[in-house]
């Protein structure tokens, strides 16, 4: 488990140990599995680390949507044990955007249902989630690799739950990835 304190990544029980990539080079905690970073942090980190970094190659993703406020990305192993981290991140983002406790709980339910459905169909790999705000709404998108011929679907109860807690949602398989999107209106200021 990675613990970030004052920008310095540490691991409980292994003080001073910095995460490393397969080439044994130090890596930023902003681009490791299970980490959370805003888009600005990832871009700044990429510029600091140089042309070879993952964050630098990805670059800013706001070129097509200039109205996006903040973007938070989360990448965890595609396993049900990590869906709790996705729920916690969703509630933190929603709280920061001013949703009340009931709206936050609805959002957590939506993210839990959608992420669990995608993870159930996922092949080994990572579940990647993006939370973005803009145009008066919070949009959550997620994806994970799916085995060839794999499909995702919802039972009737889950569909009813999602219709009750989301303004819009979608779930599909595209290009070998199970994907979901969920949109929730933000409270008016």
N, CA and C atoms as an extended XYZ file, in Angstrom:
567
Properties=species:S:1:pos:R:3:atomname:S:1:resname:S:1:resid:I:1 pbc="F F F"
N         0.841       -1.180        0.000 N   UNK     1
C         0.000        0.000        0.000 CA  UNK     1
C         0.879        1.234        0.000 C   UNK     1
N         0.652        2.137       -0.917 N   UNK     2
C         1.431        3.356       -1.042 CA  UNK     2
C         0.841        4.437       -0.163 C   UNK     2
N         1.669        5.081        0.615 N   UNK     3
C         1.246        6.201        1.443 CA  UNK     3
C         2.048        7.402        0.985 C   UNK     3
N         1.368        8.475        0.615 N   UNK     4
C         2.072        9.657        0.156 CA  UNK     4
C         2.005       10.715        1.238 C   UNK     4
N         3.157       11.161        1.693 N   UNK     5
C         3.238       12.146        2.764 CA  UNK     5
C         4.136       13.274        2.286 C   UNK     5
N         3.563       14.467        2.180 N   UNK     6
C         4.296       15.644        1.723 CA  UNK     6
C         4.983       15.395        0.385 C   UNK     6
N         4.308       14.695       -0.515 N   UNK     7
C         4.831       14.479       -1.854 CA  UNK     7
C         5.893       13.402       -1.951 C   UNK     7
N         6.247       12.750       -0.852 N   UNK     8
C         7.275       11.720       -0.878 CA  UNK     8
C         6.613       10.371       -0.664 C   UNK     8
N         6.673        9.473       -1.658 N   UNK     9
C         6.025        8.178       -1.485 CA  UNK     9
C         6.800        7.298       -0.515 C   UNK     9
N         6.084        6.661        0.387 N   UNK    10
C         6.698        5.705        1.292 CA  UNK    10
C         5.785        4.502        1.395 C   UNK    10
N         6.331        3.429        1.853 N   UNK    11
C         5.564        2.225        2.055 CA  UNK    11
C         5.647        1.865        3.522 C   UNK    11
N         4.499        1.572        4.152 N   UNK    12
C         4.547        1.202        5.577 CA  UNK    12
C         5.523        0.049        5.794 C   UNK    12
N         6.397        0.211        6.758 N   UNK    13
C         7.360       -0.845        7.073 CA  UNK    13
C         8.608       -0.794        6.210 C   UNK    13
N         8.639        0.097        5.209 N   UNK    14
C         9.805        0.199        4.340 CA  UNK    14
C        10.141        1.679        4.139 C   UNK    14
N        10.504        2.346        5.197 N   UNK    15
C        10.770        3.780        5.148 CA  UNK    15
C        11.852        4.091        4.129 C   UNK    15
N        11.618        5.148        3.368 N   UNK    16
C        12.608        5.605        2.411 CA  UNK    16
C        12.643        4.827        1.105 C   UNK    16
N        11.798        3.834        0.928 N   UNK    17
C        11.796        3.049       -0.299 CA  UNK    17
C        10.943        3.760       -1.328 C   UNK    17
N        11.502        4.019       -2.498 N   UNK    18
C        10.766        4.678       -3.558 CA  UNK    18
C        10.318        3.630       -4.569 C   UNK    18
N         9.064        3.742       -5.105 N   UNK    19
C         8.602        2.772       -6.086 CA  UNK    19
C         9.474        2.824       -7.340 C   UNK    19
N         9.611        1.675       -7.993 N   UNK    20
C        10.457        1.593       -9.186 CA  UNK    20
C         9.710        0.860      -10.285 C   UNK    20
N        10.024        1.197      -11.536 N   UNK    21
C         9.413        0.521      -12.669 CA  UNK    21
C        10.191       -0.755      -12.978 C   UNK    21
N         9.758       -1.555      -13.982 N   UNK    22
C        10.463       -2.805      -14.292 CA  UNK    22
C        11.922       -2.605      -14.674 C   UNK    22
N        12.296       -1.407      -15.157 N   UNK    23
C        13.693       -1.124      -15.488 CA  UNK    23
C        14.473       -0.638      -14.284 C   UNK    23
N        13.895       -0.749      -13.082 N   UNK    24
C        14.498       -0.355      -11.810 CA  UNK    24
C        14.781        1.139      -11.738 C   UNK    24
N        13.973        1.959      -12.439 N   UNK    25
C        14.093        3.411      -12.356 CA  UNK    25
C        13.031        3.917      -11.387 C   UNK    25
N        13.330        4.943      -10.586 N   UNK    26
C        12.311        5.497       -9.699 CA  UNK    26
C        11.138        6.029      -10.517 C   UNK    26
N         9.935        5.818      -10.022 N   UNK    27
C         8.747        6.324      -10.701 CA  UNK    27
C         7.959        7.203       -9.759 C   UNK    27
N         7.143        8.040      -10.336 N   UNK    28
C         6.309        8.937       -9.553 CA  UNK    28
C         5.128        8.185       -8.976 C   UNK    28
N         4.701        8.508       -7.760 N   UNK    29
C         3.500        7.878       -7.220 CA  UNK    29
C         2.254        8.303       -7.987 C   UNK    29
N         2.341        9.341       -8.820 N   UNK    30
C         1.180        9.814       -9.562 CA  UNK    30
C         0.792        8.899      -10.704 C   UNK    30
N         1.683        8.017      -11.135 N   UNK    31
C         1.376        7.160      -12.270 CA  UNK    31
C         1.503        5.679      -11.947 C   UNK    31
N         1.484        5.333      -10.672 N   UNK    32
C         1.542        3.931      -10.294 CA  UNK    32
C         0.139        3.396      -10.061 C   UNK    32
N        -0.032        2.098      -10.144 N   UNK    33
C        -1.349        1.495       -9.913 CA  UNK    33
C        -1.836        1.852       -8.528 C   UNK    33
N        -3.099        2.239       -8.461 N   UNK    34
C        -3.693        2.564       -7.183 CA  UNK    34
C        -3.496        4.003       -6.759 C   UNK    34
N        -2.860        4.819       -7.605 N   UNK    35
C        -2.627        6.193       -7.212 CA  UNK    35
C        -3.710        7.104       -7.758 C   UNK    35
N        -3.814        8.274       -7.183 N   UNK    36
C        -4.798        9.262       -7.596 CA  UNK    36
C        -4.055       10.551       -7.891 C   UNK    36
N        -4.354       11.200       -9.005 N   UNK    37
C        -3.723       12.469       -9.330 CA  UNK    37
C        -4.695       13.312      -10.125 C   UNK    37
N        -4.638       14.622       -9.906 N   UNK    38
C        -5.428       15.482      -10.775 CA  UNK    38
C        -4.670       15.637      -12.072 C   UNK    38
N        -5.360       16.056      -13.110 N   UNK    39
C        -4.724       16.193      -14.412 CA  UNK    39
C        -3.550       17.157      -14.336 C   UNK    39
N        -3.715       18.262      -13.646 N   UNK    40
C        -2.639       19.236      -13.540 CA  UNK    40
C        -1.413       18.656      -12.870 C   UNK    40
N        -1.600       17.832      -11.833 N   UNK    41
C        -0.462       17.208      -11.173 CA  UNK    41
C         0.253       16.256      -12.116 C   UNK    41
N        -0.503       15.472      -12.877 N   UNK    42
C         0.112       14.507      -13.781 CA  UNK    42
C         0.876       15.215      -14.878 C   UNK    42
N         0.334       16.313      -15.422 N   UNK    43
C         1.029       17.045      -16.473 CA  UNK    43
C         2.276       17.697      -15.915 C   UNK    43
N         2.165       18.315      -14.722 N   UNK    44
C         3.328       18.936      -14.103 CA  UNK    44
C         4.389       17.893      -13.795 C   UNK    44
N         3.970       16.733      -13.304 N   UNK    45
C         4.903       15.659      -13.008 CA  UNK    45
C         5.573       15.191      -14.289 C   UNK    45
N         4.820       15.086      -15.372 N   UNK    46
C         5.389       14.659      -16.652 CA  UNK    46
C         6.412       15.653      -17.159 C   UNK    46
N         6.148       16.935      -17.026 N   UNK    47
C         7.095       17.950      -17.478 CA  UNK    47
C         8.367       17.896      -16.638 C   UNK    47
N         8.220       17.658      -15.323 N   UNK    48
C         9.388       17.592      -14.442 CA  UNK    48
C        10.243       16.375      -14.738 C   UNK    48
N         9.588       15.245      -15.048 N   UNK    49
C        10.329       14.001      -15.235 CA  UNK    49
C        10.918       13.864      -16.623 C   UNK    49
N        10.381       14.554      -17.630 N   UNK    50
C        10.983       14.500      -18.958 CA  UNK    50
C        10.194       13.676      -19.941 C   UNK    50
N        10.743       13.561      -21.136 N   UNK    51
C        10.024       12.974      -22.273 CA  UNK    51
C         9.713       11.505      -22.104 C   UNK    51
N        10.405       10.762      -21.297 N   UNK    52
C        10.190        9.323      -21.195 CA  UNK    52
C         9.069        8.923      -20.255 C   UNK    52
N         8.419        9.861      -19.605 N   UNK    53
C         7.438        9.488      -18.599 CA  UNK    53
C         6.082        9.169      -19.205 C   UNK    53
N         5.333        8.355      -18.514 N   UNK    54
C         3.983        7.984      -18.945 CA  UNK    54
C         3.075        9.217      -18.938 C   UNK    54
N         3.175       10.042      -17.908 N   UNK    55
C         2.323       11.224      -17.824 CA  UNK    55
C         2.603       12.166      -18.992 C   UNK    55
N         3.829       12.307      -19.385 N   UNK    56
C         4.197       13.184      -20.493 CA  UNK    56
C         3.608       12.663      -21.798 C   UNK    56
N         3.663       11.367      -22.032 N   UNK    57
C         3.120       10.791      -23.265 CA  UNK    57
C         1.617       10.979      -23.339 C   UNK    57
N         0.923       10.866      -22.207 N   UNK    58
C        -0.527       11.014      -22.217 CA  UNK    58
C        -0.933       12.452      -22.484 C   UNK    58
N        -0.229       13.396      -21.900 N   UNK    59
C        -0.526       14.799      -22.111 CA  UNK    59
C        -1.903       15.180      -21.598 C   UNK    59
N        -2.233       16.447      -21.693 N   UNK    60
C        -3.543       16.880      -21.229 CA  UNK    60
C        -4.642       16.341      -22.129 C   UNK    60
N        -5.771       16.015      -21.522 N   UNK    61
C        -6.857       15.442      -22.300 CA  UNK    61
C        -8.005       16.422      -22.478 C   UNK    61
N        -7.753       17.713      -22.334 N   UNK    62
C        -8.821       18.691      -22.420 CA  UNK    62
C        -8.923       19.335      -23.796 C   UNK    62
N        -8.233       18.845      -24.770 N   UNK    63
C        -8.259       19.478      -26.082 CA  UNK    63
C        -9.642       19.434      -26.708 C   UNK    63
N       -10.370       18.345      -26.545 N   UNK    64
C       -11.693       18.227      -27.144 CA  UNK    64
C       -12.779       18.844      -26.269 C   UNK    64
N       -12.548       18.947      -24.982 N   UNK    65
C       -13.559       19.459      -24.068 CA  UNK    65
C       -12.950       20.560      -23.218 C   UNK    65
N       -12.988       21.765      -23.698 N   UNK    66
C       -12.378       22.886      -22.996 CA  UNK    66
C       -13.107       23.247      -21.707 C   UNK    66
N       -14.321       22.733      -21.493 N   UNK    67
C       -15.106       23.109      -20.328 CA  UNK    67
C       -14.826       22.232      -19.117 C   UNK    67
N       -13.940       21.270      -19.220 N   UNK    68
C       -13.648       20.389      -18.091 CA  UNK    68
C       -12.918       21.174      -17.012 C   UNK    68
N       -13.396       21.028      -15.786 N   UNK    69
C       -12.751       21.667      -14.645 CA  UNK    69
C       -11.554       20.839      -14.216 C   UNK    69
N       -11.754       19.973      -13.257 N   UNK    70
C       -10.687       19.113      -12.773 CA  UNK    70
C       -10.905       17.695      -13.256 C   UNK    70
N        -9.808       16.975      -13.413 N   UNK    71
C        -9.862       15.565      -13.801 CA  UNK    71
C        -9.067       14.772      -12.774 C   UNK    71
N        -9.683       13.724      -12.237 N   UNK    72
C        -8.999       12.831      -11.310 CA  UNK    72
C        -8.994       11.456      -11.955 C   UNK    72
N        -7.809       10.843      -12.021 N   UNK    73
C        -7.676        9.510      -12.604 CA  UNK    73
C        -7.264        8.526      -11.517 C   UNK    73
N        -7.835        7.340      -11.596 N   UNK    74
C        -7.533        6.285      -10.647 CA  UNK    74
C        -7.333        4.992      -11.426 C   UNK    74
N        -6.271        4.290      -11.124 N   UNK    75
C        -6.007        3.007      -11.758 CA  UNK    75
C        -5.714        1.985      -10.664 C   UNK    75
N        -6.532        0.926      -10.628 N   UNK    76
C        -6.370       -0.136       -9.638 CA  UNK    76
C        -6.465       -1.475      -10.357 C   UNK    76
N        -5.975       -2.542       -9.764 N   UNK    77
C        -6.165       -3.858      -10.389 CA  UNK    77
C        -7.654       -4.156      -10.566 C   UNK    77
N        -7.982       -4.787      -11.679 N   UNK    78
C        -9.388       -5.119      -11.978 CA  UNK    78
C        -9.813       -6.314      -11.133 C   UNK    78
N       -10.067       -6.049       -9.870 N   UNK    79
C       -10.453       -7.065       -8.908 CA  UNK    79
C       -11.474       -6.453       -7.953 C   UNK    79
N       -12.440       -7.246       -7.527 N   UNK    80
C       -13.494       -6.729       -6.649 CA  UNK    80
C       -12.956       -6.143       -5.349 C   UNK    80
N       -11.804       -6.616       -4.881 N   UNK    81
C       -11.233       -6.092       -3.643 CA  UNK    81
C       -10.907       -4.608       -3.754 C   UNK    81
N       -10.683       -4.099       -4.962 N   UNK    82
C       -10.288       -2.711       -5.149 CA  UNK    82
C       -11.457       -1.791       -5.473 C   UNK    82
N       -12.657       -2.309       -5.634 N   UNK    83
C       -13.819       -1.471       -5.921 CA  UNK    83
C       -14.089       -0.522       -4.753 C   UNK    83
N       -13.753       -0.923       -3.549 N   UNK    84
C       -13.927       -0.055       -2.379 CA  UNK    84
C       -13.109        1.226       -2.539 C   UNK    84
N       -11.909        1.126       -3.082 N   UNK    85
C       -11.070        2.312       -3.310 CA  UNK    85
C       -11.732        3.236       -4.331 C   UNK    85
N       -12.350        2.648       -5.342 N   UNK    86
C       -13.065        3.436       -6.348 CA  UNK    86
C       -14.228        4.186       -5.687 C   UNK    86
N       -14.983        3.499       -4.828 N   UNK    87
C       -16.098        4.148       -4.118 CA  UNK    87
C       -15.599        5.296       -3.245 C   UNK    87
N       -14.523        5.073       -2.511 N   UNK    88
C       -13.973        6.118       -1.642 CA  UNK    88
C       -13.508        7.327       -2.452 C   UNK    88
N       -12.871        7.076       -3.577 N   UNK    89
C       -12.423        8.164       -4.436 CA  UNK    89
C       -13.618        8.940       -4.973 C   UNK    89
N       -14.656        8.221       -5.404 N   UNK    90
C       -15.868        8.873       -5.920 CA  UNK    90
C       -16.489        9.763       -4.851 C   UNK    90
N       -16.558        9.281       -3.621 N   UNK    91
C       -17.169       10.091       -2.569 CA  UNK    91
C       -16.304       11.315       -2.246 C   UNK    91
N       -14.994       11.175       -2.295 N   UNK    92
C       -14.106       12.315       -2.064 CA  UNK    92
C       -14.249       13.378       -3.141 C   UNK    92
N       -14.296       12.948       -4.388 N   UNK    93
C       -14.475       13.888       -5.500 CA  UNK    93
C       -15.831       14.576       -5.392 C   UNK    93
N       -16.875       13.813       -5.129 N   UNK    94
C       -18.228       14.369       -5.022 CA  UNK    94
C       -18.330       15.363       -3.869 C   UNK    94
N       -17.720       15.050       -2.750 N   UNK    95
C       -17.734       15.948       -1.602 CA  UNK    95
C       -17.043       17.257       -1.950 C   UNK    95
N       -15.921       17.162       -2.616 N   UNK    96
C       -15.172       18.355       -3.005 CA  UNK    96
C       -15.977       19.237       -3.952 C   UNK    96
N       -16.864       18.634       -4.748 N   UNK    97
C       -17.673       19.384       -5.702 CA  UNK    97
C       -18.977       19.904       -5.104 C   UNK    97
N       -19.214       19.637       -3.814 N   UNK    98
C       -20.354       20.221       -3.121 CA  UNK    98
C       -21.622       19.382       -3.077 C   UNK    98
N       -21.548       18.102       -3.419 N   UNK    99
C       -22.737       17.259       -3.312 CA  UNK    99
C       -23.035       16.997       -1.841 C   UNK    99
N       -24.325       16.880       -1.516 N   UNK   100
C       -24.682       16.607       -0.125 CA  UNK   100
C       -24.536       15.109        0.159 C   UNK   100
N       -24.724       14.722        1.402 N   UNK   101
C       -24.462       13.350        1.834 CA  UNK   101
C       -25.316       12.326        1.088 C   UNK   101
N       -26.584       12.657        0.814 N   UNK   102
C       -27.443       11.724        0.080 CA  UNK   102
C       -26.991       11.573       -1.369 C   UNK   102
N       -26.595       12.679       -2.009 N   UNK   103
C       -26.107       12.619       -3.375 CA  UNK   103
C       -24.798       11.837       -3.458 C   UNK   103
N       -23.946       12.024       -2.455 N   UNK   104
C       -22.682       11.285       -2.410 CA  UNK   104
C       -22.956        9.789       -2.282 C   UNK   104
N       -23.873        9.428       -1.415 N   UNK   105
C       -24.207        8.003       -1.241 CA  UNK   105
C       -24.785        7.420       -2.533 C   UNK   105
N       -25.645        8.171       -3.224 N   UNK   106
C       -26.170        7.712       -4.513 CA  UNK   106
C       -25.050        7.498       -5.522 C   UNK   106
N       -24.098        8.424       -5.536 N   UNK   107
C       -22.964        8.302       -6.448 CA  UNK   107
C       -22.120        7.078       -6.110 C   UNK   107
N       -21.907        6.834       -4.834 N   UNK   108
C       -21.146        5.650       -4.415 CA  UNK   108
C       -21.840        4.368       -4.860 C   UNK   108
N       -23.165        4.329       -4.741 N   UNK   109
C       -23.923        3.152       -5.181 CA  UNK   109
C       -23.757        2.954       -6.687 C   UNK   109
N       -23.870        4.045       -7.452 N   UNK   110
C       -23.740        3.951       -8.908 CA  UNK   110
C       -22.355        3.448       -9.307 C   UNK   110
N       -21.317        4.039       -8.721 N   UNK   111
C       -19.948        3.634       -9.044 CA  UNK   111
C       -19.709        2.190       -8.637 C   UNK   111
N       -20.231        1.790       -7.484 N   UNK   112
C       -20.071        0.418       -7.024 CA  UNK   112
C       -20.711       -0.566       -8.007 C   UNK   112
N       -21.937       -0.292       -8.417 N   UNK   113
C       -22.634       -1.196       -9.344 CA  UNK   113
C       -21.914       -1.280      -10.684 C   UNK   113
N       -21.549       -0.120      -11.244 N   UNK   114
C       -20.917       -0.114      -12.563 CA  UNK   114
C       -19.512       -0.718      -12.530 C   UNK   114
N       -18.711       -0.326      -11.548 N   UNK   115
C       -17.347       -0.856      -11.458 CA  UNK   115
C       -17.365       -2.356      -11.184 C   UNK   115
N       -18.259       -2.812      -10.317 N   UNK   116
C       -18.350       -4.248      -10.021 CA  UNK   116
C       -18.758       -5.043      -11.259 C   UNK   116
N       -19.679       -4.499      -12.038 N   UNK   117
C       -20.111       -5.179      -13.256 CA  UNK   117
C       -18.961       -5.295      -14.251 C   UNK   117
N       -18.199       -4.217      -14.415 N   UNK   118
C       -17.061       -4.236      -15.330 CA  UNK   118
C       -15.986       -5.197      -14.828 C   UNK   118
N       -15.701       -5.163      -13.539 N   UNK   119
C       -14.671       -6.039      -12.967 CA  UNK   119
C       -15.083       -7.510      -13.081 C   UNK   119
N       -16.371       -7.809      -12.899 N   UNK   120
C       -16.843       -9.190      -13.038 CA  UNK   120
C       -16.555       -9.754      -14.428 C   UNK   120
N       -16.594       -8.904      -15.445 N   UNK   121
C       -16.356       -9.351      -16.826 CA  UNK   121
C       -14.907       -9.168      -17.256 C   UNK   121
N       -14.087       -8.578      -16.399 N   UNK   122
C       -12.729       -8.188      -16.793 CA  UNK   122
C       -11.771       -9.367      -16.878 C   UNK   122
N       -10.854       -9.231      -17.830 N   UNK   123
C        -9.691      -10.112      -17.926 CA  UNK   123
C        -8.632       -9.512      -16.994 C   UNK   123
N        -7.549      -10.226      -16.742 N   UNK   124
C        -6.485       -9.637      -15.904 CA  UNK   124
C        -6.009       -8.304      -16.477 C   UNK   124
N        -5.846       -7.339      -15.617 N   UNK   125
C        -5.414       -6.003      -16.031 CA  UNK   125
C        -5.855       -4.979      -15.011 C   UNK   125
N        -5.912       -3.737      -15.427 N   UNK   126
C        -6.269       -2.649      -14.522 CA  UNK   126
C        -7.644       -2.087      -14.833 C   UNK   126
N        -8.313       -1.639      -13.795 N   UNK   127
C        -9.545       -0.880      -13.907 CA  UNK   127
C        -9.125        0.582      -13.841 C   UNK   127
N        -9.410        1.326      -14.898 N   UNK   128
C        -9.037        2.732      -14.962 CA  UNK   128
C       -10.300        3.575      -14.886 C   UNK   128
N       -10.318        4.505      -13.944 N   UNK   129
C       -11.483        5.353      -13.711 CA  UNK   129
C       -11.048        6.809      -13.873 C   UNK   129
N       -11.901        7.602      -14.510 N   UNK   130
C       -11.672        9.038      -14.647 CA  UNK   130
C       -12.897        9.774      -14.122 C   UNK   130
N       -12.668       10.728      -13.241 N   UNK   131
C       -13.709       11.594      -12.717 CA  UNK   131
C       -13.429       12.986      -13.275 C   UNK   131
N       -14.402       13.588      -13.954 N   UNK   132
C       -14.207       14.938      -14.478 CA  UNK   132
C       -15.451       15.770      -14.212 C   UNK   132
N       -15.228       17.064      -14.028 N   UNK   133
C       -16.352       17.964      -13.790 CA  UNK   133
C       -16.321       19.061      -14.834 C   UNK   133
N       -17.488       19.494      -15.242 N   UNK   134
C       -17.622       20.562      -16.219 CA  UNK   134
C       -19.053       20.639      -16.686 C   UNK   134
N       -19.443       21.786      -17.191 N   UNK   135
C       -20.806       22.000      -17.670 CA  UNK   135
C       -21.851       21.644      -16.624 C   UNK   135
N       -21.540       21.863      -15.347 N   UNK   136
C       -22.511       21.620      -14.291 CA  UNK   136
C       -22.767       20.163      -13.974 C   UNK   136
N       -21.842       19.281      -14.350 N   UNK   137
C       -22.040       17.862      -14.049 CA  UNK   137
C       -20.722       17.176      -13.710 C   UNK   137
N       -20.852       16.072      -13.013 N   UNK   138
C       -19.733       15.190      -12.709 CA  UNK   138
C       -19.879       13.974      -13.605 C   UNK   138
N       -18.819       13.653      -14.327 N   UNK   139
C       -18.841       12.495      -15.223 CA  UNK   139
C       -17.783       11.509      -14.757 C   UNK   139
N       -18.193       10.256      -14.629 N   UNK   140
C       -17.279        9.184      -14.255 CA  UNK   140
C       -17.224        8.189      -15.404 C   UNK   140
N       -16.028        7.837      -15.808 N   UNK   141
C       -15.847        6.858      -16.868 CA  UNK   141
C       -14.869        5.809      -16.373 C   UNK   141
N       -15.135        4.577      -16.731 N   UNK   142
C       -14.253        3.498      -16.318 CA  UNK   142
C       -14.095        2.490      -17.429 C   UNK   142
N       -12.970        1.777      -17.375 N   UNK   143
C       -12.746        0.716      -18.356 CA  UNK   143
C       -11.775       -0.313      -17.795 C   UNK   143
N       -11.938       -1.521      -18.293 N   UNK   144
C       -11.052       -2.632      -17.935 CA  UNK   144
C       -11.029       -3.585      -19.120 C   UNK   144
N        -9.920       -4.295      -19.314 N   UNK   145
C        -9.872       -5.241      -20.428 CA  UNK   145
C       -10.865       -6.376      -20.217 C   UNK   145
N       -11.422       -6.865      -21.314 N   UNK   146
C       -12.370       -7.969      -21.243 CA  UNK   146
C       -11.881       -9.055      -22.198 C   UNK   146
N       -12.093      -10.303      -21.830 N   UNK   147
C       -11.665      -11.423      -22.669 CA  UNK   147
C       -12.402      -11.374      -24.008 C   UNK   147
N       -11.783      -11.936      -25.040 N   UNK   148
C       -12.384      -11.966      -26.370 CA  UNK   148
C       -13.778      -12.585      -26.294 C   UNK   148
N       -14.735      -11.921      -26.905 N   UNK   149
C       -16.110      -12.409      -26.889 CA  UNK   149
C       -16.847      -12.104      -25.603 C   UNK   149
N       -16.191      -11.447      -24.665 N   UNK   150
C       -16.815      -11.109      -23.391 CA  UNK   150
C       -17.857      -10.023      -23.561 C   UNK   150
N       -18.806       -9.984      -22.657 N   UNK   151
C       -19.869       -8.994      -22.720 CA  UNK   151
C       -20.226       -8.579      -21.295 C   UNK   151
N       -20.809       -7.406      -21.172 N   UNK   152
C       -21.289       -6.932      -19.883 CA  UNK   152
C       -22.778       -6.665      -19.999 C   UNK   152
N       -23.472       -6.932      -18.945 N   UNK   153
C       -24.909       -6.693      -18.937 CA  UNK   153
C       -25.388       -6.477      -17.523 C   UNK   153
N       -26.566       -5.925      -17.413 N   UNK   154
C       -27.142       -5.638      -16.104 CA  UNK   154
C       -28.431       -6.417      -15.920 C   UNK   154
N       -28.642       -6.877      -14.693 N   UNK   155
C       -29.944       -7.475      -14.408 CA  UNK   155
C       -30.946       -6.347      -14.178 C   UNK   155
N       -32.207       -6.677      -14.116 N   UNK   156
C       -33.257       -5.672      -14.028 CA  UNK   156
C       -33.153       -4.832      -12.756 C   UNK   156
N       -32.834       -5.449      -11.628 N   UNK   157
C       -32.720       -4.709      -10.370 CA  UNK   157
C       -31.584       -3.692      -10.431 C   UNK   157
N       -30.429       -4.101      -10.942 N   UNK   158
C       -29.293       -3.185      -11.046 CA  UNK   158
C       -29.626       -2.016      -11.959 C   UNK   158
N       -30.299       -2.287      -13.080 N   UNK   159
C       -30.708       -1.214      -13.996 CA  UNK   159
C       -31.644       -0.231      -13.297 C   UNK   159
N       -32.579       -0.733      -12.484 N   UNK   160
C       -33.485        0.146      -11.750 CA  UNK   160
C       -32.735        1.006      -10.731 C   UNK   160
N       -31.777        0.393      -10.057 N   UNK   161
C       -30.972        1.133       -9.081 CA  UNK   161
C       -30.208        2.253       -9.784 C   UNK   161
N       -29.564        1.928      -10.899 N   UNK   162
C       -28.790        2.934      -11.625 CA  UNK   162
C       -29.673        4.054      -12.164 C   UNK   162
N       -30.866        3.715      -12.636 N   UNK   163
C       -31.790        4.746      -13.107 CA  UNK   163
C       -32.202        5.680      -11.972 C   UNK   163
N       -32.244        5.172      -10.742 N   UNK   164
C       -32.646        5.979       -9.596 CA  UNK   164
C       -31.521        6.883       -9.088 C   UNK   164
N       -30.251        6.456       -9.238 N   UNK   165
C       -29.139        7.199       -8.631 CA  UNK   165
C       -28.272        7.968       -9.615 C   UNK   165
N       -28.457        7.771      -10.917 N   UNK   166
C       -27.680        8.479      -11.940 CA  UNK   166
C       -28.610        9.307      -12.809 C   UNK   166
N       -28.068       10.384      -13.357 N   UNK   167
C       -28.823       11.126      -14.356 CA  UNK   167
C       -28.748       10.388      -15.698 C   UNK   167
N       -27.572        9.872      -16.030 N   UNK   168
C       -27.365        9.067      -17.237 CA  UNK   168
C       -26.274        8.047      -16.946 C   UNK   168
N       -26.365        6.895      -17.587 N   UNK   169
C       -25.284        5.921      -17.496 CA  UNK   169
C       -25.274        5.080      -18.765 C   UNK   169
N       -24.123        4.469      -19.024 N   UNK   170
C       -24.019        3.515      -20.124 CA  UNK   170
C       -22.984        2.462      -19.754 C   UNK   170
N       -23.138        1.303      -20.332 N   UNK   171
C       -22.270        0.161      -20.070 CA  UNK   171
C       -22.161       -0.619      -21.360 C   UNK   171
N       -20.930       -0.846      -21.831 N   UNK   172
C       -20.752       -1.541      -23.111 CA  UNK   172
C       -19.341       -2.096      -23.238 C   UNK   172
N       -19.142       -2.907      -24.268 N   UNK   173
C       -17.815       -3.425      -24.607 CA  UNK   173
C       -17.395       -2.786      -25.927 C   UNK   173
N       -16.210       -2.153      -25.923 N   UNK   174
C       -15.680       -1.490      -27.106 CA  UNK   174
C       -14.195       -1.812      -27.211 C   UNK   174
N       -13.782       -2.302      -28.370 N   UNK   175
C       -12.362       -2.561      -28.641 CA  UNK   175
C       -11.669       -3.361      -27.536 C   UNK   175
N       -12.286       -4.419      -27.079 N   UNK   176
C       -11.669       -5.291      -26.085 CA  UNK   176
C       -11.690       -4.761      -24.661 C   UNK   176
N       -12.438       -3.686      -24.426 N   UNK   177
C       -12.546       -3.125      -23.075 CA  UNK   177
C       -14.011       -3.022      -22.669 C   UNK   177
N       -14.287       -3.434      -21.437 N   UNK   178
C       -15.609       -3.180      -20.851 CA  UNK   178
C       -15.557       -1.753      -20.337 C   UNK   178
N       -16.527       -0.931      -20.735 N   UNK   179
C       -16.521        0.487      -20.382 CA  UNK   179
C       -17.844        0.897      -19.756 C   UNK   179
N       -17.751        1.848      -18.841 N   UNK   180
C       -18.958        2.444      -18.299 CA  UNK   180
C       -18.786        3.942      -18.208 C   UNK   180
N       -19.906        4.637      -18.207 N   UNK   181
C       -19.930        6.080      -17.989 CA  UNK   181
C       -21.163        6.390      -17.155 C   UNK   181
N       -21.023        7.359      -16.282 N   UNK   182
C       -22.121        7.761      -15.402 CA  UNK   182
C       -22.039        9.276      -15.243 C   UNK   182
N       -23.166        9.936      -15.372 N   UNK   183
C       -23.215       11.392      -15.246 CA  UNK   183
C       -24.180       11.774      -14.137 C   UNK   183
N       -23.754       12.754      -13.354 N   UNK   184
C       -24.571       13.258      -12.246 CA  UNK   184
C       -24.502       14.779      -12.269 C   UNK   184
N       -25.667       15.444      -12.257 N   UNK   185
C       -25.696       16.906      -12.216 CA  UNK   185
C       -25.136       17.401      -10.888 C   UNK   185
N       -24.416       18.501      -10.961 N   UNK   186
C       -23.873       19.124       -9.753 CA  UNK   186
C       -24.875       20.141       -9.203 C   UNK   186
N       -24.857       20.378       -7.899 N   UNK   187
C       -25.788       21.361       -7.320 CA  UNK   187
C       -25.487       22.752       -7.854 C   UNK   187
N       -26.531       23.539       -8.043 N   UNK   188
C       -26.355       24.919       -8.494 CA  UNK   188
C       -25.763       25.737       -7.352 C   UNK   188
N       -24.874       26.654       -7.697 N   UNK   189
C       -24.234       27.483       -6.659 CA  UNK   189
C       -25.177       28.480       -6.070 C   UNK   189
